[in-house]
Amino acid sequence: MKAAIVEAFDHPPRYADFAEPIVGDGEVLVDVKAAGLHQVVRSLASGRHYGSTGELPFVPGLDGVGRLANGQRVYFAATRPPYGTFAARSITRPAMCVPVPDELDDVTAAALANPAMSSGAALMRAQFVAGENILILGATGVAGRLAVEIARRRGAGRVIAAGRDAKALAELPALGADSVISLNQEQDALEKAFRAAVAEAKINVVLDYLWGQPAETLLQAIGRKGGSFAAPRIRFVQIGSMAGEAITLPAANLRSSGLELLGSGFGSASPQQLLEAVGEIFQEAARKPFQISVNPAPLEKVESLWNNSEQGVRLVFQP
Ligand SMILES: NC(=O)c1ccc[n+]([C@@H]2O[C@H](COP(=O)([O-])OP(=O)(O)OC[C@H]3O[C@@H](n4cnc5c(N)ncnc54)[C@H](OP(=O)(O)O)[C@@H]3O)[C@@H](O)[C@H]2O)c1
């Protein structure tokens, strides 16, 4: 069958012939219709992601939309390397499939599931309840923009969005942000802006897509001075690390505040939780579409389009 194939970690996948998947016990064959080029797909194909097996060659793609042998249209997660979703056919297990509502086309569902699930699952991890206030760190990417919309739709009290791209940041109030914070300011000014947001908006949950310096500055601002008691709980959920893999976290920031550090992703959230989050997102999208920009492309163009990362747009390949 035709597929994208990762043959080296330092080169984009090639479109070529790959062995047909052989269905094992408890597995089902999927006729793939669309699969998104998410950040995690790029990261796994470069061998840098913590989920990388280090083995070559393999078909990239973690999730997609396709048809099962019984004709059912499903969103599914790839379950057994080397068979990814950037191919004519892939394999999965029935428990890793979510029905796609008729209101959602293949390409939109494939684009939406991963970035939207990121905040849906993180809000589950944080045990968010309607009325709580949310700060989204890194709100200008596909997942961050959806997080703004999802926070608003799920009944957040205040939604504060932080990011570095001025144009993208200016669009976020229309998606549901009450206020925005630019990351393009001096360290002291940014810490002050975060400190004011944490205190005045009484932030309960942080959804962090960046880590690195922006997260370090926010965590510094969450730390309190003056030794007052009973700091409010702030559940800081780590989701992505676009700005850096490591930070320095002073011990006092934890001792002086109600800070609780959590992660949300493969490993910290169970596959069932992640798929449940996808199912909820699909139901919400069927009722009212999310605002997501999608660029569909034929899979044969995978090599030339691999490093094309148009801001705020999700590339979706169709075999
Ligand atoms: N854990 C999960 O369940 C899960 C699920 C989906 C995604 N994620 C992760 O979430 C992150 C975002 O994914 P995405 O789909 O939204 O990707 P995306 O559409 O490519 O967006 C990436 C965003 O990161 C920003 N960014 C990159 N480097 C930055 C820096 N040094 N400082 C500040 N901002 C920076 C970009 O800002 P500019 O526009 O200014 O470049 C852009 O807004 C990725 O790390 C992804 O792996 C996690």
Ligand as a Chemical Component Dictionary entry (heavy atoms), coordinates in Angstrom:
data_LIG
# 
_chem_comp.id                   LIG 
_chem_comp.type                 NON-POLYMER 
_chem_comp.pdbx_formal_charge   0 
_chem_comp.three_letter_code    LIG 
# 
loop_
_chem_comp_atom.comp_id 
_chem_comp_atom.atom_id 
_chem_comp_atom.alt_atom_id 
_chem_comp_atom.type_symbol 
_chem_comp_atom.charge 
_chem_comp_atom.model_Cartn_x 
_chem_comp_atom.model_Cartn_y 
_chem_comp_atom.model_Cartn_z 
_chem_comp_atom.pdbx_ordinal 
LIG N1  N1  N 0  -0.636 16.636 25.901 1  
LIG C1  C1  C 0  -1.585 16.611 24.990 2  
LIG O1  O1  O 0  -2.615 15.964 25.143 3  
LIG C2  C2  C 0  -1.406 17.431 23.738 4  
LIG C3  C3  C 0  -2.339 17.351 22.689 5  
LIG C4  C4  C 0  -2.173 18.215 21.595 6  
LIG C5  C5  C 0  -1.077 19.080 21.548 7  
LIG N2  N2  N 1  -0.171 19.070 22.572 8  
LIG C6  C6  C 0  1.018  19.946 22.550 9  
LIG O2  O2  O 0  0.590  21.301 22.629 10 
LIG C7  C7  C 0  1.537  22.137 21.968 11 
LIG C8  C8  C 0  0.813  23.019 20.954 12 
LIG O3  O3  O 0  0.230  22.205 19.953 13 
LIG P1  P1  P 0  -0.530 22.859 18.722 14 
LIG O4  O4  O 0  -1.218 21.775 18.026 15 
LIG O5  O5  O -1 -1.335 24.035 19.165 16 
LIG O6  O6  O 0  0.693  23.408 17.861 17 
LIG P2  P2  P 0  0.750  24.679 16.916 18 
LIG O7  O7  O 0  -0.558 24.931 16.277 19 
LIG O8  O8  O 0  1.929  24.480 16.037 20 
LIG O9  O9  O 0  1.031  25.919 17.879 21 
LIG C9  C9  C 0  2.231  26.087 18.535 22 
LIG C10 C10 C 0  2.159  27.367 19.351 23 
LIG O10 O10 O 0  3.324  27.455 20.186 24 
LIG C11 C11 C 0  3.794  28.784 20.137 25 
LIG N3  N3  N 0  5.220  28.817 20.421 26 
LIG C12 C12 C 0  6.203  28.089 19.847 27 
LIG N4  N4  N 0  7.374  28.379 20.422 28 
LIG C13 C13 C 0  7.133  29.326 21.350 29 
LIG C14 C14 C 0  7.946  30.054 22.269 30 
LIG N5  N5  N 0  9.273  29.829 22.335 31 
LIG N6  N6  N 0  7.363  30.945 23.076 32 
LIG C15 C15 C 0  6.033  31.181 23.017 33 
LIG N7  N7  N 0  5.208  30.541 22.163 34 
LIG C16 C16 C 0  5.753  29.620 21.345 35 
LIG C17 C17 C 0  3.490  29.242 18.723 36 
LIG O11 O11 O 0  3.479  30.631 18.730 37 
LIG P3  P3  P 0  3.792  31.501 17.428 38 
LIG O12 O12 O 0  2.530  31.492 16.648 39 
LIG O13 O13 O 0  4.144  32.827 17.971 40 
LIG O14 O14 O 0  4.927  30.823 16.710 41 
LIG C18 C18 C 0  2.100  28.644 18.535 42 
LIG O15 O15 O 0  1.142  29.468 19.118 43 
LIG C19 C19 C 0  2.562  21.179 21.334 44 
LIG O16 O16 O 0  3.664  21.086 22.216 45 
LIG C20 C20 C 0  1.818  19.860 21.275 46 
LIG O17 O17 O 0  2.684  18.740 21.259 47 
LIG C21 C21 C 0  -0.320 18.280 23.651 48 
# 
loop_
_chem_comp_bond.comp_id 
_chem_comp_bond.atom_id_1 
_chem_comp_bond.atom_id_2 
_chem_comp_bond.value_order 
_chem_comp_bond.pdbx_ordinal 
LIG N1  C1  SING 1  
LIG C1  O1  DOUB 2  
LIG C1  C2  SING 3  
LIG C2  C3  SING 4  
LIG C2  C21 DOUB 5  
LIG C3  C4  DOUB 6  
LIG C4  C5  SING 7  
LIG C5  N2  DOUB 8  
LIG N2  C6  SING 9  
LIG N2  C21 SING 10 
LIG C6  O2  SING 11 
LIG C6  C20 SING 12 
LIG O2  C7  SING 13 
LIG C7  C8  SING 14 
LIG C7  C19 SING 15 
LIG C8  O3  SING 16 
LIG O3  P1  SING 17 
LIG P1  O4  DOUB 18 
LIG P1  O5  SING 19 
LIG P1  O6  SING 20 
LIG O6  P2  SING 21 
LIG P2  O7  DOUB 22 
LIG P2  O8  SING 23 
LIG P2  O9  SING 24 
LIG O9  C9  SING 25 
LIG C9  C10 SING 26 
LIG C10 O10 SING 27 
LIG C10 C18 SING 28 
LIG O10 C11 SING 29 
LIG C11 N3  SING 30 
LIG C11 C17 SING 31 
LIG N3  C12 SING 32 
LIG N3  C16 SING 33 
LIG C12 N4  DOUB 34 
LIG N4  C13 SING 35 
LIG C13 C14 SING 36 
LIG C13 C16 DOUB 37 
LIG C14 N5  SING 38 
LIG C14 N6  DOUB 39 
LIG N6  C15 SING 40 
LIG C15 N7  DOUB 41 
LIG N7  C16 SING 42 
LIG C17 O11 SING 43 
LIG C17 C18 SING 44 
LIG O11 P3  SING 45 
LIG P3  O12 DOUB 46 
LIG P3  O13 SING 47 
LIG P3  O14 SING 48 
LIG C18 O15 SING 49 
LIG C19 O16 SING 50 
LIG C19 C20 SING 51 
LIG C20 O17 SING 52 
# 
